[in-house]
């Protein structure tokens, strides 16, 4: 049986990242943290007016690279949330039309 090595975050190696609470949502930060959980452990402190994150690098990546990648990931997820919100009416319409023609409704 192959054994796995579990890497725990080093508390001394925490990289602190501050994000503007008016530009980013906490949900976008959570989504980014989830997307990167294999390489970065993220502790999120949602305080007004900013969102403070402590990044703990898992593995051999540098703290600077981890911060840059995390900031990009947060921006990506924030934009996805904006697009999701703006297109929700179209998505609901398309799904409604698709399911109305399946014959699954009684009547």
C-alpha contacts under 8 A as a table, 3 or more apart, distances in Angstrom:
res1	aa1	res2	aa2	distance
7	X	58	X	6.29
7	X	59	X	7.19
8	X	58	X	7.05
9	X	13	X	7.82
9	X	41	X	6.96
9	X	56	X	5.46
9	X	57	X	6.64
9	X	58	X	6.16
10	X	13	X	5.41
10	X	14	X	7.17
10	X	56	X	6.70
10	X	57	X	7.95
11	X	14	X	5.80
11	X	56	X	7.37
13	X	56	X	6.27
13	X	57	X	7.46
13	X	63	X	7.86
14	X	54	X	5.84
14	X	55	X	5.39
14	X	56	X	4.93
14	X	57	X	7.61
15	X	54	X	5.53
15	X	55	X	4.88
15	X	56	X	6.47
15	X	63	X	6.37
15	X	67	X	7.39
16	X	52	X	7.00
16	X	53	X	5.76
16	X	54	X	4.59
16	X	55	X	6.23
17	X	52	X	5.74
17	X	53	X	5.08
17	X	54	X	6.27
17	X	55	X	7.40
17	X	67	X	7.18
18	X	50	X	6.50
18	X	51	X	5.76
18	X	52	X	4.50
18	X	53	X	6.33
19	X	23	X	7.82
19	X	24	X	6.99
19	X	50	X	5.57
19	X	51	X	5.02
19	X	52	X	6.24
19	X	53	X	7.96
20	X	23	X	5.40
20	X	24	X	6.20
20	X	49	X	6.71
20	X	50	X	4.68
20	X	51	X	6.30
21	X	24	X	5.32
21	X	25	X	6.39
21	X	26	X	7.79
21	X	48	X	6.77
21	X	49	X	5.22
21	X	50	X	4.34
21	X	51	X	5.66
22	X	25	X	7.39
22	X	49	X	7.15
22	X	50	X	7.63
24	X	28	X	6.68
24	X	29	X	7.46
24	X	74	X	7.73
24	X	75	X	7.64
24	X	78	X	6.24
25	X	28	X	5.30
25	X	29	X	6.62
25	X	78	X	6.91
26	X	29	X	5.04
26	X	30	X	6.19
26	X	46	X	7.02
26	X	51	X	7.32
27	X	30	X	5.01
27	X	31	X	6.13
28	X	31	X	5.08
28	X	32	X	6.16
28	X	74	X	5.79
28	X	75	X	7.76
28	X	77	X	5.08
28	X	78	X	5.05
28	X	81	X	7.25
29	X	32	X	5.10
29	X	33	X	6.11
29	X	44	X	7.95
29	X	74	X	5.45
29	X	77	X	7.61
29	X	78	X	8.00
30	X	33	X	5.05
30	X	34	X	6.13
30	X	44	X	7.91
31	X	34	X	5.08
31	X	35	X	6.15
31	X	74	X	7.57
31	X	77	X	6.62
32	X	35	X	5.02
32	X	36	X	6.24
32	X	70	X	6.91
32	X	73	X	5.32
32	X	74	X	5.14
32	X	77	X	6.44
33	X	36	X	5.24
33	X	37	X	5.87
33	X	40	X	7.58
33	X	41	X	7.41
33	X	42	X	5.96
33	X	70	X	7.66
34	X	37	X	5.17
35	X	38	X	7.87
35	X	73	X	7.98
36	X	39	X	5.70
36	X	40	X	5.75
36	X	41	X	7.82
36	X	70	X	7.56
37	X	40	X	5.21
37	X	41	X	5.76
37	X	42	X	7.62
38	X	41	X	7.78
38	X	58	X	7.46
39	X	57	X	6.29
39	X	58	X	5.05
39	X	59	X	6.68
40	X	55	X	6.34
40	X	56	X	5.63
40	X	57	X	4.70
40	X	58	X	5.39
40	X	66	X	7.19
41	X	55	X	5.81
41	X	56	X	4.98
41	X	57	X	6.39
41	X	58	X	6.91
42	X	53	X	6.38
42	X	54	X	5.63
42	X	55	X	4.80
42	X	56	X	6.38
43	X	53	X	5.48
43	X	54	X	5.01
43	X	55	X	6.64
44	X	51	X	7.18
44	X	52	X	6.09
44	X	53	X	4.59
44	X	54	X	6.62
45	X	51	X	5.97
45	X	52	X	5.08
45	X	53	X	6.02
46	X	50	X	6.81
46	X	51	X	4.62
46	X	52	X	6.28
47	X	50	X	5.60
47	X	51	X	5.67
47	X	52	X	7.19
48	X	51	X	7.14
55	X	66	X	7.75
55	X	67	X	7.45
56	X	63	X	7.95
57	X	60	X	7.58
57	X	61	X	6.66
57	X	62	X	7.37
57	X	63	X	6.48
57	X	66	X	6.80
58	X	61	X	7.46
61	X	65	X	6.67
61	X	66	X	6.66
62	X	65	X	5.29
62	X	66	X	6.19
63	X	66	X	4.98
63	X	67	X	6.14
64	X	67	X	5.17
64	X	68	X	6.27
65	X	68	X	5.15
65	X	69	X	6.06
66	X	69	X	5.17
66	X	70	X	5.96
67	X	70	X	5.06
67	X	71	X	6.09
68	X	71	X	5.23
68	X	72	X	6.28
69	X	72	X	5.16
69	X	73	X	6.14
70	X	73	X	4.99
70	X	74	X	6.15
71	X	74	X	5.14
71	X	75	X	6.24
72	X	75	X	5.11
72	X	76	X	6.14
73	X	76	X	5.00
73	X	77	X	6.23
74	X	77	X	5.19
74	X	78	X	6.08
75	X	78	X	5.06
75	X	79	X	6.22
76	X	79	X	5.28
76	X	80	X	6.27
77	X	80	X	4.89
77	X	81	X	6.19
78	X	81	X	5.15
78	X	82	X	6.37
79	X	82	X	5.06
79	X	83	X	6.18
80	X	83	X	5.12
80	X	84	X	5.94
81	X	84	X	4.94
81	X	85	X	6.14
82	X	85	X	5.17
82	X	86	X	6.21
83	X	86	X	5.09
83	X	87	X	6.00
84	X	87	X	5.40
84	X	88	X	5.84
85	X	88	X	5.41
86	X	89	X	7.52
87	X	90	X	5.37
87	X	91	X	6.20
88	X	91	X	5.00
88	X	92	X	6.06
89	X	92	X	5.18
89	X	93	X	6.17
90	X	93	X	5.03
90	X	94	X	6.13
91	X	94	X	5.20
91	X	95	X	6.13
92	X	95	X	5.17
92	X	96	X	5.93
93	X	96	X	5.03
93	X	97	X	6.18
94	X	97	X	5.21
94	X	98	X	6.10
95	X	98	X	5.00
95	X	99	X	6.12
96	X	99	X	5.37
96	X	100	X	5.99
97	X	100	X	5.09
97	X	101	X	6.63
98	X	101	X	5.76
98	X	102	X	7.01
99	X	102	X	5.37
99	X	103	X	7.93
99	X	104	X	7.55
100	X	103	X	7.00
100	X	104	X	7.76
100	X	105	X	7.27
101	X	104	X	7.98
102	X	105	X	7.66
103	X	106	X	7.65
